Amino acid sequence: MLAFHPQMFVRVEQLEGPRAPVPRPLDSGFSTDRLYRVLGIYNPSETSDAYFILPNDRGELWFICQRHLRFAGLHDTAAHHLPALEEVTGSAAD
């Protein structure tokens, strides 16, 4: 079982190269100028990777490998997307 904080947001930092995990988020409706709320996490038994369930900019849900993502903070908001600013107001860590 994987647990996560319901206010966790991540930012996309897509890995490149022939061994980069797919799907590649920047080719799948995500952008580098937004933060994305984590809706769930899945870890298939056949891999050591975890896949984060994220809503993209088109309202689709995607399973994105953790190697493409970076922690962006805990934010107390009902929004599923936030602007990727240096500091986002309303952070639970403040």
Secondary structure, DSSP 8 states (H G I E B T S, - for coil): -----TTEEEEE----STT--SS-GGGTT--TTEEEE--EEE--TT-S--EEEEE-TTS-EEEEEGGGEEEEEEB--S-SEEE--SS-TTBTT-
